[in-house]
């Protein structure tokens, strides 16, 4: 299963996987507007991969099959102040 991978210039560490290179016909217009002009990164064969760096391989394959694209978002930023407060017992739940 080949997929083309694009990165967003508007959103850091955000990638869009599509079934065919330069074919964004299945990607909703609001998503494309938010993503911005796609910057081509590479074509990868998902059938020969055992894992992907930032996403679950089976989730990516399923999204490509079901909807024709997959959007990989960066992990949420960790609130270091909140974590420190929890470690020191300053926040009580």
N, C-alpha and C positions, 0 to 999 in steps of 0.2 A: 504494500500500500504506500504509494508515493504521496508526499504532501509538500507544498511550498510553504516556507516560513518567512514571515515579514515582521519587522519591528516597527514600533511607533516612534515617531520623532516628537510627538506631543506628550506621550506618557512613558516615563522611564520604566524599563524592564517589563514592558508589555509587548506580547507577541501574538500574531494572528496566523493560524494554520489554515490553509485552504487546500481543496482537492487538486486544483490545477493552477499553475503559475499564471499570475495576473488575471485570474477569474474571481472577481468579488461579487458575482451576481447573486449568490446565496447569502451574503452578509447583509444584515439589515442596514438601511441608510443611516439611522441615528447612531449606530455603532461605528460606521465608517466615518461619520462626522466627528465623533469623539476621538477615534483612533488617529485620525489625520491621514496624511499622505503615507501609504505603506512604503517601507524601505525593504527591498528584497534582501534576505539573508542567505537562504539556501534551500535546496530540495533534499529531503531525507526520506529514506525507505523505512517506514514504521514496522514493516514485516521483519526486518533484520535487526531491530532494536529490542533490547531487553528492558530498558528503562529510559526515561527522559529526565533531564536535569531538574526542571521545575514543575512538571505535571505528571500525573499518573498516565501511563501509556494506554491502558485500556479505556480510560475516560476520553482521551484524545481521539482514539480510533472510533469509539462509539459516537462522539459528537460529529466527527467528520462523516460518518455513515448516515446518521440521523438528520443532521441539519446542514452539512456541507462546509462547516467551518468550526474552529475551536479558538477561543480567546484565552490566552494564558496571562493572568495578572500577577504582579509581584506579590510576595507575601506581605501581610499587613505589617506596618512598622510597629516595633515594640516600644511601648511607653516606658522608658527607663526609670523615670521618676516614680511612676505607679509601682513598678516592680520593686524598687528600693524601699518604698513605703511599706509594701506588703512584707518584705523580708525583715523589716525592723518593727513590725507590728503596729505601724501607724494607721493602717487601714483595717477596719474591722467589718466583716460581712455578717 
